[in-house]
Amino acid sequence: MENPTHSLPALFKQLGLASDALSIDQFIASHSPLKPELHLADAFFWTTSQADFLRGEILEDADWAEVVDQLDVMLRKGRVG
């Protein structure tokens, strides 16, 4: 299995968000858990461009798709630890 092309901090940077570990943890804590029926890109806290990026990466199974999926899982589970 290949290693992901991009990291979670790189995704946060791509989305224009703070990308240090503490900021990522705070983002997950404040925006989770997502409802099971809600698509990640449809969450209220994204800007239009962020939502379009997330949706496009998943639909196209593009380079960022794996780390977008990772973020989706994290937002559904909430904080771990």
Secondary structure by P-SEA (a helix, b strand, c coil): cccccccaaaaaaaacccccaaaaaaaaaacccccccccccccccccaaaaaaaaaaaaacccaaaaaaaaaaaaaacccc
